[in-house]
Each structure stands twice: as structure tokens, then as C-alpha cells.
Amino acid sequence: MARKNLIEAVQRNAATSSSTETPPARPLAGLGSPLKASGAIGGISKTLGSINSSVERAREIEAQLLQGAAVIEIDTDLIDSSFVSDRLGIDPRQLDELAEQIREHGQQVPVLLRPHPAREGRYQVAYGHRRVAACQKLGIRVRAVVRNLTDEQLVVSQGQENNARANLSYIERALFAMKLEQRDFSREIIMSALGIDKAALSRMLQVAKQVPSTVVSLIGPAPSVGRRRWLELVELLNEAVAEHVIDVLNKAGAAEAGSDARFELAYRAARQDKSKLRKEKPEQSVWVATDKAMRVSFSGSGKKVVVAIEAADAERFADFLQADLERLYANYRERAAAD
């Protein structure tokens, strides 16, 4: 084949290949339709649920953002937070560190936004709240990918991105789960958002619902405290113990301690208070028959008193009392009225 014809054939093949090549696409992890293409582009369609490593999940999200997606710059004043928060707050020190990193190296990973469903011309964060806050602190625009997302898609992407980066504490994830449940999201959506099974979700909801919100707000995110310790605290808490814990956390010096340290303060206070309550025996009085054949004890106070009969024929005596209770109660009411 002549050199000229060979060049023309190569050019025709290149043109044909270019015209039939599948354009880059980037469905959101776990939300978009699977890509039909194979190879590197097809690999992007893997859901986060099929990836075991948290590091791999984070890289997967970043790869999907950077391949085939239009990244634009948006004023932070036009951006609103997600309709359901997943944090107890942004640590000022960590925010300063992130802002400094962006100042030195630029914003390496875009945030994900959606057009605000109720406010025209504004946007709502799916994930990247800290990056938005850091850019706002620096007074610069934020690099973002904008996608039309349903509420379900937003919370799943928000939860999955945080799971991938492992930067939410256990109590923050538990509160996020409770807020989603309160907004009537299905258990399947909540489990998908948090990457957990039914049993783990049940435990999270137990913690979020049984630890008073005042106690949680005083403790904070407690980043090093996991499921086991929070469940232990749940077992210790009741209304009286919770009030004691709140008093301890409100004392001078507690607020200056780190969040993990405040959890330890709360846990120790709850444990000590619970032990104290166990040692305090309820009020008790005892009646003993003159022939010593029967013993009746009365324990408790206020609205509840327990009567216990100890005798060889305790059951027969209990039946006798039950049969005569109406008369005894009438006599009691007459005396009470006379007093």
C-alpha cells in the first residue's frame, strides 16, 4: 500500500473511532444508571456498597467527580447547607487547617451541589460542607459539580461521601440517621446513606433517641468514642442520672475540655450516680404475726408500694386479703375522710 493511502486509512480509522466513542459519563456513586461502556470508564459505575476499603471509596468518588464532569466556580454566598445536617459543628481548628491547605494548594476536589429546590438561583450542598466553609473563610469561589438530585439521592450521596472519608463520629452518624428517620426516609435509604445493616442502624437509633439532646450537645462529636461506649452510656442513663450528668458538664472547666474528655466526664458521672442509686435501698417496713408464722413486708414509697407475704400458707392468706379488699378499702376511705 502506498504511503499516502496508508495515512488516509489511519485517518479514516481514527475518525471512525472518535465518532463512535462513548462520551464520558459520571453517575453518582450508587445512584446513577450503570454505564454500558467497559474498561476504565465502565469501572466508574461501581457502587460504593461494592467497595470494601474506605480509602478506595474516597478515591472512587474523587475519580467520578474529575472524569467527564463539568466543574464550575460558584460564590459561596449562593450556597446553602443540606436540608439535613450531619455534623454537630465544624471544628474551628480543623477549618483553619483546611483553609490553609486550600490557600497553598488550591481546592483539589470539587464539592457536589444541586440547584436549590425552593430558592431560585441558589444551590444546596450534597457534600463538601467543610470545603465550602473554608472557601468562604478565604473569600474565594468554591469549585463545584452541580447535579439535579432528589432528596433521596442527596442524603445517600451525603452519607456515602462522609463514610468514605471516615470524618463523622459515631454520635454524628447516629443523629444523622435519626434525622433522616424523622423526615420519613425509608430504612433502606438510611442504610444506604450510612453504609450499614439493619442491626447497626437499630443500635444507632437507640443511642440517638435515648441519650438526651442536651447531653449530646454538651459532649459534642466525641470523635474517638465508638458504638460500644455510647451504648454503655445509654444503659446508665435515666431521667435522674441524665440531670446529674448535665450538672457535671455545666460546671466550670468542662466546656474547655476536649469533646472526648467531656464524654468521659459524662460517663463517669453517670456510672457513679447509677451506683449510688443501686445502693440506696427503698423504704421498707415489716409486720410480723404474734405467732411468728407470717411476715408481711412493705417496700417502696410515693405512688408505688410492694407488699410481700412470707408464710407457709402465704397463698391462702393472699386470697383471703383479696376477698376482703373492698371492705378494707371502704374502712380506709372513712378514716381518711375523718382525718
NURO-721147 format. One record per residue (C-alpha): x, y, z; residue in three letters; residue number from 1. Coordinates in nm, 4 decimals. Example, Ala and Ser with C-alpha at 12.3 -4.5 7.8 and 13.67 -1.06 7.14 Angstrom:
2
+----------+----------+----------+------+-----+
|       xx |       yy |       zz | rest |  nr |
+----------+----------+----------+------+-----+
|   1.2300 |  -0.4500 |   0.7800 |  ala |   1 |
|   1.3670 |  -0.1060 |   0.7140 |  ser |   2 |
+----------+----------+----------+------+-----+
This chain:
339
+----------+----------+----------+------+-----+
|       xx |       yy |       zz | rest |  nr |
+----------+----------+----------+------+-----+
|   0.0000 |   0.0000 |   0.0000 |  met |   1 |
|   0.1288 |   0.3446 |  -0.0910 |  ala |   2 |
|   0.2358 |   0.5672 |   0.1935 |  arg |   3 |
|  -0.0353 |   0.8199 |   0.1034 |  lys |   4 |
|  -0.3080 |   0.5534 |   0.1100 |  asn |   5 |
|  -0.1767 |   0.4160 |   0.4388 |  leu |   6 |
|  -0.2001 |   0.7587 |   0.6021 |  ile |   7 |
|  -0.5533 |   0.8069 |   0.4668 |  glu |   8 |
|  -0.6606 |   0.4687 |   0.6070 |  ala |   9 |
|  -0.5218 |   0.5523 |   0.9507 |  val |  10 |
|  -0.7010 |   0.8860 |   0.9441 |  gln |  11 |
|  -1.0308 |   0.7187 |   0.8455 |  arg |  12 |
|  -0.9954 |   0.4668 |   1.1294 |  asn |  13 |
|  -0.9219 |   0.7438 |   1.3795 |  ala |  14 |
|  -1.2236 |   0.9426 |   1.2644 |  ala |  15 |
|  -1.4492 |   0.6369 |   1.2885 |  thr |  16 |
|  -1.3202 |   0.5560 |   1.6361 |  ser |  17 |
|  -1.3710 |   0.9142 |   1.7511 |  ser |  18 |
|  -1.7266 |   0.9317 |   1.6209 |  ser |  19 |
|  -1.8378 |   0.6078 |   1.7910 |  thr |  20 |
|  -1.6586 |   0.6518 |   2.1228 |  glu |  21 |
|  -1.8945 |   0.6689 |   2.4230 |  thr |  22 |
|  -1.8826 |   1.0181 |   2.5778 |  pro |  23 |
|  -1.7598 |   1.0402 |   2.9348 |  pro |  24 |
|  -2.0326 |   0.9983 |   3.1915 |  ala |  25 |
|  -2.0295 |   1.0097 |   3.5690 |  arg |  26 |
|  -2.3271 |   0.8780 |   3.7577 |  pro |  27 |
|  -2.3203 |   0.9483 |   4.1282 |  leu |  28 |
|  -2.1940 |   0.6523 |   4.3248 |  ala |  29 |
|  -2.4780 |   0.4148 |   4.3980 |  gly |  30 |
|  -2.7392 |   0.6416 |   4.2369 |  leu |  31 |
|  -2.6955 |   0.6658 |   3.8602 |  gly |  32 |
|  -2.7695 |   0.4052 |   3.5950 |  ser |  33 |
|  -2.4824 |   0.1636 |   3.5269 |  pro |  34 |
|  -2.2572 |   0.2640 |   3.2385 |  leu |  35 |
|  -2.2604 |   0.0347 |   2.9374 |  lys |  36 |
|  -1.9009 |   0.1083 |   2.8487 |  ala |  37 |
|  -1.6290 |  -0.1212 |   2.9733 |  ser |  38 |
|  -1.2745 |  -0.0573 |   3.0880 |  gly |  39 |
|  -1.1746 |   0.2484 |   3.2891 |  ala |  40 |
|  -1.4987 |   0.4382 |   3.2208 |  ile |  41 |
|  -1.7167 |   0.1369 |   3.2992 |  gly |  42 |
|  -1.5362 |   0.0930 |   3.6281 |  gly |  43 |
|  -1.6698 |   0.4252 |   3.7464 |  ile |  44 |
|  -2.0200 |   0.2774 |   3.7676 |  ser |  45 |
|  -1.9308 |   0.0602 |   4.0673 |  lys |  46 |
|  -2.1444 |   0.1438 |   4.3673 |  thr |  47 |
|  -1.9873 |   0.2368 |   4.6935 |  leu |  48 |
|  -2.1504 |  -0.0627 |   4.8527 |  gly |  49 |
|  -1.9348 |  -0.2980 |   4.6445 |  ser |  50 |
|  -1.6102 |  -0.1398 |   4.7598 |  ile |  51 |
|  -1.4730 |  -0.2627 |   5.0891 |  asn |  52 |
|  -1.1944 |  -0.0163 |   5.1586 |  ser |  53 |
|  -1.2848 |   0.3321 |   5.2825 |  ser |  54 |
|  -0.9802 |   0.4694 |   5.1021 |  val |  55 |
|  -1.0935 |   0.3110 |   4.7773 |  glu |  56 |
|  -1.4408 |   0.4566 |   4.8211 |  arg |  57 |
|  -1.2969 |   0.8053 |   4.8677 |  ala |  58 |
|  -1.0820 |   0.7658 |   4.5579 |  arg |  59 |
|  -1.3817 |   0.6365 |   4.3647 |  glu |  60 |
|  -1.5839 |   0.9479 |   4.4472 |  ile |  61 |
|  -1.2988 |   1.1772 |   4.3503 |  glu |  62 |
|  -1.2413 |   0.9884 |   4.0250 |  ala |  63 |
|  -1.6080 |   1.0154 |   3.9344 |  gln |  64 |
|  -1.6062 |   1.3875 |   4.0040 |  leu |  65 |
|  -1.2962 |   1.4531 |   3.7976 |  leu |  66 |
|  -1.3782 |   1.2382 |   3.4929 |  gln |  67 |
|  -1.6303 |   1.3786 |   3.2499 |  gly |  68 |
|  -1.7972 |   1.6215 |   3.4922 |  ala |  69 |
|  -1.8207 |   1.9953 |   3.4385 |  ala |  70 |
|  -1.6577 |   2.1731 |   3.7312 |  val |  71 |
|  -1.7646 |   2.5340 |   3.7780 |  ile |  72 |
|  -1.6836 |   2.8055 |   4.0309 |  glu |  73 |
|  -1.9684 |   2.9425 |   4.2443 |  ile |  74 |
|  -1.9843 |   3.2214 |   4.5010 |  asp |  75 |
|  -2.0210 |   3.0739 |   4.8486 |  thr |  76 |
|  -2.2883 |   3.3353 |   4.9254 |  asp |  77 |
|  -2.5162 |   3.1479 |   4.6834 |  leu |  78 |
|  -2.4774 |   2.8132 |   4.8617 |  ile |  79 |
|  -2.6998 |   2.6789 |   5.1393 |  asp |  80 |
|  -2.6368 |   2.3789 |   5.3628 |  ser |  81 |
|  -2.8051 |   2.0432 |   5.3123 |  ser |  82 |
|  -3.1636 |   2.0254 |   5.4416 |  phe |  83 |
|  -3.0466 |   1.7663 |   5.6972 |  val |  84 |
|  -2.7274 |   1.8315 |   5.8915 |  ser |  85 |
|  -2.4819 |   1.5514 |   5.9610 |  asp |  86 |
|  -2.2450 |   1.7342 |   6.1945 |  arg |  87 |
|  -2.2632 |   1.8745 |   6.5451 |  leu |  88 |
|  -2.0431 |   2.1571 |   6.4190 |  gly |  89 |
|  -1.7228 |   2.2263 |   6.2288 |  ile |  90 |
|  -1.4138 |   2.2273 |   6.4472 |  asp |  91 |
|  -1.2572 |   2.5768 |   6.4146 |  pro |  92 |
|  -0.9020 |   2.4375 |   6.4252 |  arg |  93 |
|  -0.9721 |   2.1832 |   6.1520 |  gln |  94 |
|  -1.1422 |   2.4511 |   5.9429 |  leu |  95 |
|  -0.8353 |   2.6761 |   5.9745 |  asp |  96 |
|  -0.6105 |   2.3878 |   5.8656 |  glu |  97 |
|  -0.8314 |   2.3098 |   5.5646 |  leu |  98 |
|  -0.8455 |   2.6765 |   5.4637 |  ala |  99 |
|  -0.4659 |   2.6966 |   5.4807 |  glu | 100 |
|  -0.4328 |   2.3856 |   5.2633 |  gln | 101 |
|  -0.6661 |   2.5339 |   5.0036 |  ile | 102 |
|  -0.4779 |   2.8644 |   5.0177 |  arg | 103 |
|  -0.1472 |   2.6895 |   4.9465 |  glu | 104 |
|  -0.2527 |   2.4168 |   4.7024 |  his | 105 |
|  -0.5945 |   2.5169 |   4.5764 |  gly | 106 |
|  -0.9192 |   2.3233 |   4.6138 |  gln | 107 |
|  -0.8217 |   1.9832 |   4.4766 |  gln | 108 |
|  -1.1628 |   1.8095 |   4.4982 |  val | 109 |
|  -1.4882 |   1.9806 |   4.3926 |  pro | 110 |
|  -1.7956 |   1.9785 |   4.6155 |  val | 111 |
|  -2.1287 |   1.8396 |   4.4986 |  leu | 112 |
|  -2.4259 |   2.0771 |   4.4827 |  leu | 113 |
|  -2.7789 |   2.0696 |   4.3499 |  arg | 114 |
|  -2.9957 |   2.3599 |   4.2372 |  pro | 115 |
|  -3.1917 |   2.4699 |   4.5444 |  his | 116 |
|  -3.5390 |   2.3139 |   4.5193 |  pro | 117 |
|  -3.7152 |   2.6148 |   4.6730 |  ala | 118 |
|  -3.4882 |   2.9163 |   4.6110 |  arg | 119 |
|  -3.4207 |   3.0034 |   4.2504 |  glu | 120 |
|  -3.0630 |   3.0997 |   4.1702 |  gly | 121 |
|  -2.9230 |   2.9302 |   4.4796 |  arg | 122 |
|  -2.7614 |   2.5931 |   4.5445 |  tyr | 123 |
|  -2.7738 |   2.3303 |   4.8180 |  gln | 124 |
|  -2.4798 |   2.1230 |   4.9380 |  val | 125 |
|  -2.4917 |   1.7464 |   4.8949 |  ala | 126 |
|  -2.1399 |   1.7095 |   5.0307 |  tyr | 127 |
|  -1.8380 |   1.9279 |   5.0834 |  gly | 128 |
|  -1.9700 |   2.1482 |   5.3660 |  his | 129 |
|  -1.6228 |   2.1999 |   5.5130 |  arg | 130 |
|  -1.4720 |   2.2892 |   5.1762 |  arg | 131 |
|  -1.7496 |   2.5433 |   5.1225 |  val | 132 |
|  -1.6863 |   2.6891 |   5.4700 |  ala | 133 |
|  -1.3104 |   2.7034 |   5.4060 |  ala | 134 |
|  -1.3559 |   2.8832 |   5.0725 |  cys | 135 |
|  -1.5986 |   3.1242 |   5.2389 |  gln | 136 |
|  -1.3382 |   3.1925 |   5.5061 |  lys | 137 |
|  -1.0806 |   3.2643 |   5.2337 |  leu | 138 |
|  -1.3245 |   3.4823 |   5.0393 |  gly | 139 |
|  -1.2912 |   3.2766 |   4.7198 |  ile | 140 |
|  -1.5322 |   3.0877 |   4.4968 |  arg | 141 |
|  -1.5791 |   2.7166 |   4.5504 |  val | 142 |
|  -1.5156 |   2.4640 |   4.2756 |  arg | 143 |
|  -1.8283 |   2.2523 |   4.2393 |  ala | 144 |
|  -2.0166 |   1.9978 |   4.0333 |  val | 145 |
|  -2.3875 |   2.0779 |   4.0066 |  val | 146 |
|  -2.6362 |   1.7942 |   3.9565 |  arg | 147 |
|  -3.0119 |   1.7621 |   3.9749 |  asn | 148 |
|  -3.0663 |   1.5354 |   4.2760 |  leu | 149 |
|  -3.3775 |   1.4167 |   4.4538 |  thr | 150 |
|  -3.3875 |   1.4364 |   4.8340 |  asp | 151 |
|  -3.3129 |   1.0624 |   4.8497 |  glu | 152 |
|  -3.0146 |   1.0939 |   4.6151 |  gln | 153 |
|  -2.8808 |   1.3895 |   4.8108 |  leu | 154 |
|  -2.8848 |   1.2175 |   5.1506 |  val | 155 |
|  -2.7356 |   0.8955 |   5.0088 |  val | 156 |
|  -2.4514 |   1.0836 |   4.8402 |  ser | 157 |
|  -2.4024 |   1.2967 |   5.1526 |  gln | 158 |
|  -2.3813 |   0.9901 |   5.3764 |  gly | 159 |
|  -2.1649 |   0.7847 |   5.1410 |  gln | 160 |
|  -1.9090 |   1.0608 |   5.0947 |  glu | 161 |
|  -1.8755 |   1.1027 |   5.4694 |  asn | 162 |
|  -1.8435 |   0.7255 |   5.5144 |  asn | 163 |
|  -1.5719 |   0.7168 |   5.2507 |  ala | 164 |
|  -1.3704 |   0.9842 |   5.4250 |  arg | 165 |
|  -1.4499 |   0.8490 |   5.7743 |  ala | 166 |
|  -1.4726 |   1.2013 |   5.9185 |  asn | 167 |
|  -1.8026 |   1.1782 |   6.1064 |  leu | 168 |
|  -1.8079 |   1.0481 |   6.4623 |  ser | 169 |
|  -2.0397 |   0.7707 |   6.5754 |  tyr | 170 |
|  -2.2822 |   1.0022 |   6.7513 |  ile | 171 |
|  -2.2968 |   1.2346 |   6.4485 |  glu | 172 |
|  -2.3830 |   0.9397 |   6.2236 |  arg | 173 |
|  -2.6442 |   0.8222 |   6.4757 |  ala | 174 |
|  -2.8052 |   1.1670 |   6.4862 |  leu | 175 |
|  -2.7966 |   1.1840 |   6.1048 |  phe | 176 |
|  -2.9818 |   0.8500 |   6.0931 |  ala | 177 |
|  -3.2438 |   0.9749 |   6.3403 |  met | 178 |
|  -3.2993 |   1.2975 |   6.1463 |  lys | 179 |
|  -3.3499 |   1.1013 |   5.8248 |  leu | 180 |
|  -3.5993 |   0.8727 |   6.0001 |  glu | 181 |
|  -3.7859 |   1.1758 |   6.1356 |  gln | 182 |
|  -3.8132 |   1.3033 |   5.7770 |  arg | 183 |
|  -3.9763 |   0.9718 |   5.6782 |  asp | 184 |
|  -3.6902 |   0.8379 |   5.4701 |  phe | 185 |
|  -3.7099 |   0.4598 |   5.4387 |  ser | 186 |
|  -3.4777 |   0.2323 |   5.6348 |  arg | 187 |
|  -3.3255 |   0.1226 |   5.3019 |  glu | 188 |
|  -3.2310 |   0.4804 |   5.2124 |  ile | 189 |
|  -3.0834 |   0.5412 |   5.5594 |  ile | 190 |
|  -2.8821 |   0.2183 |   5.5482 |  met | 191 |
|  -2.7559 |   0.3054 |   5.2003 |  ser | 192 |
|  -2.6586 |   0.6559 |   5.3097 |  ala | 193 |
|  -2.4621 |   0.5272 |   5.6095 |  leu | 194 |
|  -2.3359 |   0.2023 |   5.4572 |  gly | 195 |
|  -2.4706 |  -0.0088 |   5.7461 |  ile | 196 |
|  -2.7041 |  -0.3044 |   5.8003 |  asp | 197 |
|  -3.0327 |  -0.3231 |   5.9933 |  lys | 198 |
|  -2.8727 |  -0.4226 |   6.3230 |  ala | 199 |
|  -2.6220 |  -0.1361 |   6.3129 |  ala | 200 |
|  -2.8981 |   0.1102 |   6.2234 |  leu | 201 |
|  -3.1119 |  -0.0095 |   6.5155 |  ser | 202 |
|  -2.8240 |   0.0485 |   6.7580 |  arg | 203 |
|  -2.7573 |   0.3949 |   6.6144 |  met | 204 |
|  -3.1217 |   0.4933 |   6.6513 |  leu | 205 |
|  -3.1247 |   0.3556 |   7.0068 |  gln | 206 |
|  -2.8320 |   0.5792 |   7.1019 |  val | 207 |
|  -2.9675 |   0.8870 |   6.9222 |  ala | 208 |
|  -3.3116 |   0.8546 |   7.0810 |  lys | 209 |
|  -3.2130 |   0.7570 |   7.4357 |  gln | 210 |
|  -2.9279 |   0.9985 |   7.5022 |  val | 211 |
|  -3.0926 |   1.3368 |   7.5772 |  pro | 212 |
|  -3.0132 |   1.6046 |   7.3193 |  ser | 213 |
|  -2.8829 |   1.8340 |   7.5950 |  thr | 214 |
|  -2.6279 |   1.5703 |   7.6979 |  val | 215 |
|  -2.5191 |   1.5204 |   7.3346 |  val | 216 |
|  -2.4801 |   1.8937 |   7.2715 |  ser | 217 |
|  -2.2729 |   1.9360 |   7.5889 |  leu | 218 |
|  -2.0472 |   1.6414 |   7.4988 |  ile | 219 |
|  -2.0084 |   1.7255 |   7.1304 |  gly | 220 |
|  -1.8986 |   1.4897 |   6.8498 |  pro | 221 |
|  -1.6547 |   1.2853 |   7.0650 |  ala | 222 |
|  -1.4586 |   1.1670 |   6.7581 |  pro | 223 |
|  -1.2748 |   0.8847 |   6.9356 |  ser | 224 |
|  -1.5807 |   0.7396 |   7.1095 |  val | 225 |
|  -1.7408 |   0.4480 |   6.9273 |  gly | 226 |
|  -2.0579 |   0.2436 |   6.9369 |  arg | 227 |
|  -1.9743 |   0.0331 |   7.2436 |  arg | 228 |
|  -1.9098 |   0.3291 |   7.4769 |  arg | 229 |
|  -2.2224 |   0.5167 |   7.3651 |  trp | 230 |
|  -2.4350 |   0.2050 |   7.4235 |  leu | 231 |
|  -2.2788 |   0.1701 |   7.7693 |  glu | 232 |
|  -2.3795 |   0.5285 |   7.8445 |  leu | 233 |
|  -2.7339 |   0.4538 |   7.7263 |  val | 234 |
|  -2.7550 |   0.1673 |   7.9770 |  glu | 235 |
|  -2.6582 |   0.4015 |   8.2608 |  leu | 236 |
|  -2.8923 |   0.6857 |   8.1800 |  leu | 237 |
|  -3.2342 |   0.7546 |   8.3222 |  asn | 238 |
|  -3.4002 |   1.0893 |   8.3915 |  glu | 239 |
|  -3.2338 |   1.1421 |   8.7292 |  ala | 240 |
|  -2.8902 |   1.0285 |   8.6109 |  val | 241 |
|  -2.9142 |   1.2476 |   8.2989 |  ala | 242 |
|  -2.9838 |   1.5539 |   8.5164 |  glu | 243 |
|  -2.6742 |   1.4764 |   8.7231 |  his | 244 |
|  -2.4649 |   1.4350 |   8.4046 |  val | 245 |
|  -2.5892 |   1.7707 |   8.2732 |  ile | 246 |
|  -2.4947 |   1.9383 |   8.6028 |  asp | 247 |
|  -2.1430 |   1.7927 |   8.5790 |  val | 248 |
|  -2.0980 |   1.9028 |   8.2176 |  leu | 249 |
|  -2.2193 |   2.2536 |   8.3001 |  asn | 250 |
|  -1.9596 |   2.3009 |   8.5725 |  lys | 251 |
|  -1.6699 |   2.5391 |   8.5185 |  ala | 252 |
|  -1.3868 |   2.3841 |   8.3210 |  gly | 253 |
|  -1.5892 |   2.1141 |   8.1454 |  ala | 254 |
|  -1.6519 |   2.3272 |   7.8367 |  ala | 255 |
|  -1.2774 |   2.3896 |   7.7968 |  glu | 256 |
|  -1.2056 |   2.0142 |   7.7879 |  ala | 257 |
|  -1.1980 |   1.8300 |   7.4572 |  gly | 258 |
|  -1.5105 |   1.6545 |   7.3340 |  ser | 259 |
|  -1.3695 |   1.3068 |   7.4085 |  asp | 260 |
|  -1.2802 |   1.4222 |   7.7594 |  ala | 261 |
|  -1.6331 |   1.5564 |   7.8103 |  arg | 262 |
|  -1.7721 |   1.2153 |   7.7167 |  phe | 263 |
|  -1.5515 |   1.0569 |   7.9829 |  glu | 264 |
|  -1.6768 |   1.3114 |   8.2367 |  leu | 265 |
|  -2.0359 |   1.2262 |   8.1466 |  ala | 266 |
|  -1.9722 |   0.8521 |   8.1573 |  tyr | 267 |
|  -1.8042 |   0.8625 |   8.4979 |  arg | 268 |
|  -2.0786 |   1.0854 |   8.6389 |  ala | 269 |
|  -2.3479 |   0.8511 |   8.5080 |  ala | 270 |
|  -2.1715 |   0.5441 |   8.6414 |  arg | 271 |
|  -2.1199 |   0.6927 |   8.9876 |  gln | 272 |
|  -2.4765 |   0.8169 |   9.0067 |  asp | 273 |
|  -2.6152 |   0.4812 |   8.8961 |  lys | 274 |
|  -2.4058 |   0.3011 |   9.1570 |  ser | 275 |
|  -2.5345 |   0.5385 |   9.4230 |  lys | 276 |
|  -2.8929 |   0.4700 |   9.3237 |  leu | 277 |
|  -2.8350 |   0.0946 |   9.3409 |  arg | 278 |
|  -2.7007 |   0.1222 |   9.6951 |  lys | 279 |
|  -2.9960 |   0.3256 |   9.8147 |  glu | 280 |
|  -3.2471 |   0.0691 |   9.9379 |  lys | 281 |
|  -3.6159 |   0.1590 |   9.9115 |  pro | 282 |
|  -3.8066 |   0.2390 |  10.2289 |  glu | 283 |
|  -3.9260 |  -0.0815 |  10.3917 |  gln | 284 |
|  -4.1431 |  -0.1789 |  10.6903 |  ser | 285 |
|  -4.2291 |  -0.5255 |  10.8189 |  val | 286 |
|  -4.5275 |  -0.6699 |  11.0060 |  trp | 287 |
|  -4.4738 |  -0.9987 |  11.1892 |  val | 288 |
|  -4.7629 |  -1.2031 |  11.3311 |  ala | 289 |
|  -4.7644 |  -1.2614 |  11.7069 |  thr | 290 |
|  -4.7209 |  -1.6347 |  11.6483 |  asp | 291 |
|  -4.4262 |  -1.5615 |  11.4146 |  lys | 292 |
|  -4.5887 |  -1.7780 |  11.1475 |  ala | 293 |
|  -4.6300 |  -1.4938 |  10.8982 |  met | 294 |
|  -4.4235 |  -1.1976 |  10.7845 |  arg | 295 |
|  -4.5532 |  -0.9163 |  10.5614 |  val | 296 |
|  -4.3106 |  -0.6555 |  10.4244 |  ser | 297 |
|  -4.3982 |  -0.3230 |  10.2631 |  phe | 298 |
|  -4.1326 |  -0.1626 |  10.0390 |  ser | 299 |
|  -4.1373 |   0.1494 |   9.8272 |  gly | 300 |
|  -4.2827 |   0.4947 |   9.8699 |  ser | 301 |
|  -4.4917 |   0.7557 |   9.6930 |  gly | 302 |
|  -4.7277 |   0.6092 |   9.4363 |  lys | 303 |
|  -4.5951 |   0.2547 |   9.4489 |  lys | 304 |
|  -4.5646 |   0.0214 |   9.7486 |  val | 305 |
|  -4.4968 |  -0.3503 |   9.7104 |  val | 306 |
|  -4.6482 |  -0.5938 |   9.9627 |  val | 307 |
|  -4.4720 |  -0.9278 |  10.0111 |  ala | 308 |
|  -4.6176 |  -1.2114 |  10.2211 |  ile | 309 |
|  -4.3913 |  -1.4768 |  10.3655 |  glu | 310 |
|  -4.5602 |  -1.7779 |  10.5316 |  ala | 311 |
|  -4.6253 |  -2.1449 |  10.4844 |  ala | 312 |
|  -4.9819 |  -2.0587 |  10.3790 |  asp | 313 |
|  -4.8954 |  -1.7245 |  10.2108 |  ala | 314 |
|  -5.1089 |  -1.8006 |   9.9052 |  glu | 315 |
|  -5.4240 |  -1.8741 |  10.1141 |  arg | 316 |
|  -5.3746 |  -1.5555 |  10.3159 |  phe | 317 |
|  -5.3336 |  -1.3555 |   9.9932 |  ala | 318 |
|  -5.6636 |  -1.4985 |   9.8666 |  asp | 319 |
|  -5.8260 |  -1.4021 |  10.1971 |  phe | 320 |
|  -5.6987 |  -1.0447 |  10.1629 |  leu | 321 |
|  -5.8199 |  -1.0166 |   9.8050 |  gln | 322 |
|  -6.1675 |  -1.1330 |   9.9040 |  ala | 323 |
|  -6.1845 |  -0.8718 |  10.1808 |  asp | 324 |
|  -6.0173 |  -0.5816 |   9.9970 |  leu | 325 |
|  -6.3417 |  -0.3990 |   9.9160 |  glu | 326 |
|  -6.4369 |  -0.3786 |  10.2850 |  arg | 327 |
|  -6.0835 |  -0.2822 |  10.3896 |  leu | 328 |
|  -6.0716 |  -0.0087 |  10.1266 |  tyr | 329 |
|  -6.4088 |   0.1298 |  10.2417 |  ala | 330 |
|  -6.2823 |   0.1438 |  10.6010 |  asn | 331 |
|  -5.9659 |   0.3234 |  10.4796 |  tyr | 332 |
|  -6.1710 |   0.5867 |  10.2943 |  arg | 333 |
|  -6.3891 |   0.6507 |  10.6007 |  glu | 334 |
|  -6.0845 |   0.7047 |  10.8224 |  arg | 335 |
|  -5.9157 |   0.9245 |  10.5583 |  ala | 336 |
|  -6.2303 |   1.1385 |  10.5354 |  ala | 337 |
|  -6.2476 |   1.1705 |  10.9144 |  ala | 338 |
|  -5.8844 |   1.2838 |  10.9310 |  asp | 339 |
+----------+----------+----------+------+-----+
